[in-house]
Amino acid sequence: LTRSRSLKKMDLLCNEFGLSGIQSMVPLLKNARSLTNLVIGDNENINTECFRLVVEALHGGSIEHLRFGRCNIDDITALERWTLPHLQVLDLDNNNIESIPLLEKYTNL
């Protein structure tokens, strides 16, 4: 799957993988340039580092919907460093986010 260029949606809701699982997914996410919808939620093992790795891997891609609800994320400043130019929906409900960076470059949100 790491060379999949036609993948559009990926739903990984209610899984128990954490940082090592996300690290294994990074090559796929970097190559899945058609991916528009990614759901990784209901997983307390997904933390800020996981979120940063996903945002970095998706940087400049076609992701439109990114859902990380009910995880263990407390910092989303990765959104300042890397850009998701087509992002329309960002679901971060029920996390422990301490501060929200300026998201003015995300005009589609």
Residue frames as a rotation matrix with the C-alpha (Angstrom) as fourth column:
LEU 1
0.549 0.836 0.000 0.00
0.836 -0.549 0.000 0.00
0.000 0.000 -1.000 0.00
THR 2
0.076 -0.552 -0.830 2.91
0.499 -0.700 0.511 2.42
-0.863 -0.453 0.222 0.45
ARG 3
-0.903 -0.429 0.024 2.80
0.218 -0.409 0.886 3.20
-0.370 0.806 0.462 -3.26
SER 4
-0.146 0.948 0.283 -0.98
0.969 0.195 -0.153 3.61
-0.200 0.252 -0.947 -3.46
ARG 5
-0.976 -0.186 -0.115 -1.83
0.152 -0.955 0.255 6.74
-0.157 0.231 0.960 -5.40
SER 6
-0.558 0.825 0.085 -5.56
-0.008 -0.107 0.994 6.06
0.830 0.554 0.066 -5.80
LEU 7
-0.402 0.384 -0.831 -6.54
0.895 0.354 -0.270 5.82
0.190 -0.853 -0.486 -2.11
LYS 8
-0.314 0.382 0.869 -9.18
0.099 -0.897 0.430 8.49
0.944 0.222 0.244 -1.35
LYS 9
0.416 0.536 0.735 -10.59
-0.719 -0.301 0.626 7.60
0.556 -0.789 0.260 2.06
MET 10
-0.408 -0.522 -0.749 -9.11
0.169 0.763 -0.624 5.87
0.897 -0.381 -0.223 5.08
ASP 11
0.432 0.637 0.639 -11.09
-0.640 -0.283 0.715 5.21
0.636 -0.718 0.285 8.26
LEU 12
-0.381 -0.651 -0.656 -9.04
0.170 0.648 -0.742 3.98
0.909 -0.394 -0.137 11.22
LEU 13
0.024 0.532 0.847 -11.62
-0.782 -0.517 0.347 4.82
0.623 -0.671 0.403 13.89
CYS 14
0.706 0.366 0.607 -11.51
-0.706 0.439 0.557 2.90
-0.063 -0.821 0.567 17.20
ASN 15
0.557 -0.628 -0.544 -8.11
0.193 0.735 -0.650 1.29
0.808 0.257 0.530 16.77
GLU 16
0.962 -0.209 -0.175 -5.48
0.166 -0.064 0.984 0.91
-0.217 -0.976 -0.026 19.47
PHE 17
0.262 -0.921 0.288 -2.28
0.908 0.135 -0.396 1.67
0.326 0.366 0.872 17.55
GLY 18
0.734 -0.091 -0.673 -0.08
0.336 -0.812 0.476 4.56
-0.590 -0.576 -0.566 18.65
LEU 19
0.432 -0.627 -0.648 3.17
-0.619 -0.729 0.293 6.21
-0.656 0.275 -0.703 17.63
SER 20
-0.592 -0.714 0.375 4.78
-0.211 0.586 0.782 3.13
-0.778 0.384 -0.497 16.08
GLY 21
-0.026 0.681 0.732 1.64
0.776 0.475 -0.415 2.50
-0.630 0.558 -0.540 14.02
ILE 22
0.857 0.298 -0.420 1.60
0.047 -0.857 -0.512 6.09
-0.513 0.419 -0.749 12.77
GLN 23
0.008 -0.943 -0.333 5.33
-0.638 -0.261 0.724 5.89
-0.770 0.207 -0.604 11.97
SER 24
-0.571 -0.163 0.804 4.59
0.327 0.854 0.406 2.81
-0.753 0.495 -0.434 9.85
MET 25
0.370 0.844 0.388 1.85
0.775 -0.050 -0.630 4.70
-0.513 0.534 -0.673 8.01
VAL 26
0.218 -0.291 -0.931 3.96
-0.117 -0.955 0.272 7.76
-0.969 0.050 -0.242 7.12
PRO 27
-0.832 -0.554 0.012 5.27
-0.043 0.085 0.995 6.38
-0.553 0.828 -0.095 3.78
LEU 28
-0.408 0.780 0.474 1.70
0.910 0.388 0.145 5.55
-0.071 0.490 -0.869 2.71
LEU 29
0.482 0.652 -0.586 0.42
0.637 -0.720 -0.276 8.99
-0.602 -0.240 -0.762 3.71
LYS 30
-0.179 -0.640 -0.747 3.23
-0.189 -0.722 0.665 10.74
-0.965 0.261 0.008 1.85
ASN 31
-0.959 -0.267 0.097 2.49
0.015 0.293 0.956 8.82
-0.284 0.918 -0.277 -1.35
ALA 32
-0.317 0.923 0.217 -1.33
0.923 0.353 -0.155 8.83
-0.220 0.151 -0.964 -1.16
ARG 33
-0.963 -0.186 -0.194 -1.71
0.141 -0.964 0.226 12.13
-0.230 0.190 0.955 -3.00
SER 34
-0.546 0.835 0.066 -5.39
-0.057 -0.116 0.992 11.40
0.836 0.537 0.111 -3.77
LEU 35
-0.443 0.360 -0.821 -6.29
0.862 0.425 -0.278 10.93
0.249 -0.831 -0.498 -0.10
THR 36
-0.420 0.386 0.821 -9.05
-0.062 -0.915 0.399 13.39
0.905 0.116 0.409 0.76
ASN 37
0.495 0.699 0.517 -10.53
-0.650 -0.097 0.754 11.90
0.577 -0.709 0.406 3.94
LEU 38
-0.423 -0.665 -0.615 -8.62
0.076 0.651 -0.756 10.50
0.903 -0.366 -0.225 6.93
VAL 39
0.571 0.642 0.511 -10.29
-0.563 -0.146 0.814 9.42
0.597 -0.752 0.278 10.16
ILE 40
-0.355 -0.626 -0.694 -8.12
0.358 0.595 -0.720 8.48
0.864 -0.504 0.013 13.15
GLY 41
-0.249 0.363 0.898 -10.23
-0.729 -0.680 0.073 8.86
0.637 -0.637 0.434 16.24
ASP 42
0.782 0.552 0.288 -11.49
-0.578 0.471 0.666 7.23
0.232 -0.688 0.688 19.40
ASN 43
0.578 -0.689 -0.438 -7.93
0.534 0.725 -0.436 6.24
0.617 0.018 0.786 20.23
GLU 44
0.986 -0.165 -0.016 -6.20
-0.087 -0.597 0.798 7.44
-0.141 -0.785 -0.603 23.41
ASN 45
0.324 -0.918 0.228 -2.84
0.658 0.392 0.643 6.23
-0.679 -0.058 0.732 22.04
ILE 46
0.155 -0.225 0.962 -2.88
0.855 -0.458 -0.245 8.94
0.496 0.860 0.122 19.37
ASN 47
0.324 -0.154 -0.934 -1.00
0.726 -0.593 0.349 11.88
-0.607 -0.791 -0.080 20.86
THR 48
0.690 -0.074 -0.720 0.54
-0.259 -0.954 -0.150 15.17
-0.676 0.290 -0.678 19.75
GLU 49
-0.408 -0.909 -0.080 3.56
-0.482 0.140 0.865 13.48
-0.775 0.392 -0.495 18.15
CYS 50
-0.427 0.355 0.831 1.24
0.663 0.748 0.021 11.23
-0.615 0.560 -0.555 16.13
PHE 51
0.669 0.728 -0.152 -0.74
0.481 -0.579 -0.658 14.27
-0.567 0.367 -0.738 14.98
ARG 52
0.332 -0.638 -0.695 2.47
-0.546 -0.731 0.410 16.07
-0.769 0.244 -0.591 13.97
LEU 53
-0.658 -0.621 0.426 3.69
-0.067 0.612 0.788 13.08
-0.750 0.490 -0.444 11.94
VAL 54
-0.046 0.736 0.675 0.37
0.854 0.380 -0.356 12.81
-0.519 0.560 -0.646 10.09
VAL 55
0.803 0.346 -0.486 0.21
0.125 -0.894 -0.430 16.54
-0.583 0.285 -0.761 9.30
GLU 56
-0.044 -0.909 -0.414 3.82
-0.585 -0.312 0.749 16.51
-0.810 0.275 -0.518 8.11
ALA 57
-0.661 -0.195 0.724 3.18
0.304 0.813 0.497 13.45
-0.685 0.549 -0.478 5.91
LEU 58
0.184 0.858 0.480 0.07
0.905 0.043 -0.424 15.05
-0.384 0.512 -0.768 4.39
HIS 59
-0.054 -0.286 -0.957 1.78
0.111 -0.954 0.279 18.43
-0.992 -0.091 0.083 3.83
GLY 60
-0.599 -0.184 -0.779 0.82
-0.609 -0.527 0.593 19.94
-0.520 0.830 0.204 0.46
GLY 61
-0.946 0.219 0.238 -1.50
0.303 0.858 0.415 17.04
-0.113 0.465 -0.878 -0.37
SER 62
-0.649 0.749 0.132 -5.18
-0.202 -0.337 0.919 16.90
0.733 0.570 0.370 -1.22
ILE 63
-0.664 0.406 -0.628 -6.58
0.735 0.510 -0.446 16.07
0.139 -0.758 -0.637 2.24
GLU 64
-0.415 0.637 0.650 -9.96
-0.111 -0.744 0.659 17.77
0.903 0.201 0.380 2.77
HIS 65
0.660 0.678 0.323 -11.30
-0.492 0.065 0.868 16.05
0.568 -0.732 0.377 5.90
LEU 66
-0.442 -0.823 -0.356 -9.03
-0.052 0.419 -0.906 15.26
0.895 -0.382 -0.228 8.84
ARG 67
0.547 0.766 0.337 -10.64
-0.486 -0.038 0.873 13.76
0.682 -0.641 0.351 11.92
PHE 68
-0.521 -0.740 -0.426 -8.83
0.112 0.436 -0.893 13.15
0.846 -0.513 -0.144 15.20
GLY 69
0.175 0.680 0.712 -11.73
-0.712 -0.412 0.569 13.27
0.680 -0.606 0.412 17.64
ARG 70
0.873 0.266 0.410 -11.41
-0.489 0.479 0.729 11.66
-0.002 -0.837 0.548 21.07
CYS 71
0.445 -0.830 -0.338 -7.64
0.417 0.526 -0.741 11.16
0.793 0.189 0.580 21.04
ASN 72
0.627 -0.316 -0.712 -4.92
0.712 -0.138 0.688 12.39
-0.316 -0.939 0.138 23.38
ILE 73
-0.073 -0.602 0.795 -3.68
0.824 -0.486 -0.291 15.45
0.561 0.634 0.532 21.46
ASP 74
0.427 0.217 -0.878 -2.69
0.775 -0.589 0.230 18.56
-0.467 -0.778 -0.420 23.42
ASP 75
-0.130 -0.540 -0.832 -0.79
-0.140 -0.820 0.554 20.59
-0.981 0.189 0.031 20.80
ILE 76
0.526 0.377 0.762 -1.71
0.676 0.359 -0.644 21.27
-0.516 0.854 -0.066 17.17
THR 77
0.422 -0.428 -0.799 1.02
-0.357 -0.889 0.288 23.74
-0.833 0.163 -0.528 16.27
ALA 78
-0.475 -0.526 0.705 2.07
0.422 0.567 0.707 21.34
-0.773 0.633 -0.048 13.49
LEU 79
0.393 0.731 0.558 -0.65
0.879 -0.121 -0.461 23.11
-0.269 0.672 -0.690 11.49
GLU 80
0.783 -0.206 -0.587 1.49
-0.188 -0.978 0.093 26.27
-0.593 0.037 -0.805 11.57
ARG 81
-0.182 -0.983 -0.013 4.60
-0.403 0.063 0.913 24.59
-0.897 0.172 -0.408 10.19
TRP 82
-0.909 -0.078 0.408 3.06
0.289 0.588 0.756 22.38
-0.299 0.805 -0.512 7.51
THR 83
-0.525 0.712 -0.467 0.21
-0.734 -0.656 -0.175 23.28
-0.431 0.250 0.867 5.19
LEU 84
-0.617 0.509 0.600 -2.84
0.586 0.806 -0.081 21.29
-0.525 0.302 -0.796 4.16
PRO 85
-0.959 0.051 -0.280 -4.09
-0.170 -0.890 0.422 23.59
-0.228 0.452 0.862 1.38
HIS 86
-0.576 0.781 -0.242 -7.37
-0.222 0.136 0.966 21.77
0.787 0.610 0.095 0.66
LEU 87
-0.842 0.200 -0.502 -8.42
0.529 0.494 -0.690 21.18
0.110 -0.846 -0.521 4.28
GLN 88
-0.393 0.808 0.439 -12.13
-0.217 -0.545 0.809 21.88
0.893 0.223 0.390 4.79
VAL 89
0.758 0.643 0.108 -12.96
-0.320 0.223 0.921 19.90
0.568 -0.733 0.375 7.94
LEU 90
-0.487 -0.867 -0.106 -10.72
-0.206 0.231 -0.951 19.55
0.849 -0.441 -0.291 10.97
ASP 91
0.663 0.749 -0.005 -12.30
-0.261 0.237 0.936 17.51
0.702 -0.619 0.352 13.78
LEU 92
-0.513 -0.845 -0.149 -10.36
-0.022 0.187 -0.982 17.62
0.858 -0.500 -0.114 17.04
ASP 93
0.327 0.738 0.591 -13.25
-0.648 -0.280 0.708 17.27
0.688 -0.614 0.386 19.49
ASN 94
0.968 0.171 0.182 -12.63
-0.246 0.517 0.820 15.80
0.046 -0.838 0.543 22.94
ASN 95
0.230 -0.958 -0.171 -8.85
0.627 0.280 -0.727 16.28
0.745 0.061 0.665 22.97
ASN 96
0.562 -0.114 -0.820 -6.80
0.746 -0.359 0.561 18.21
-0.358 -0.927 -0.116 25.51
ILE 97
0.054 -0.547 0.835 -5.61
0.807 -0.469 -0.360 21.02
0.589 0.693 0.416 23.26
GLU 98
-0.010 -0.179 -0.984 -4.06
0.894 -0.443 0.071 23.77
-0.448 -0.879 0.164 25.35
SER 99
-0.144 -0.007 -0.990 -3.68
-0.199 -0.979 0.036 26.46
-0.969 0.202 0.139 22.70
ILE 100
0.519 0.400 0.755 -4.91
0.680 0.342 -0.649 26.89
-0.517 0.850 -0.095 19.16
PRO 101
-0.579 -0.800 -0.162 -2.51
0.496 -0.502 0.708 28.42
-0.647 0.330 0.687 16.64
LEU 102
-0.084 0.489 -0.868 -3.59
-0.597 -0.722 -0.348 30.97
-0.798 0.489 0.353 14.08
LEU 103
-0.290 0.077 0.954 -5.17
0.533 0.841 0.094 29.09
-0.795 0.536 -0.285 11.21
GLU 104
0.239 0.431 -0.870 -5.57
-0.317 -0.812 -0.490 32.02
-0.918 0.393 -0.058 8.85
LYS 105
-0.625 -0.511 -0.590 -3.81
-0.723 0.094 0.685 30.18
-0.295 0.854 -0.428 5.99
TYR 106
-0.868 0.411 0.280 -6.60
0.440 0.897 0.048 27.57
-0.232 0.165 -0.959 6.10
THR 107
-0.800 0.523 -0.295 -9.14
-0.563 -0.824 0.064 29.62
-0.209 0.217 0.953 4.20
ASN 108
-0.465 0.640 -0.611 -11.32
-0.358 0.496 0.791 26.59
0.810 0.587 -0.002 3.35
LEU 109
-0.831 0.127 -0.542 -12.07
0.506 0.578 -0.640 25.72
0.232 -0.806 -0.544 6.99
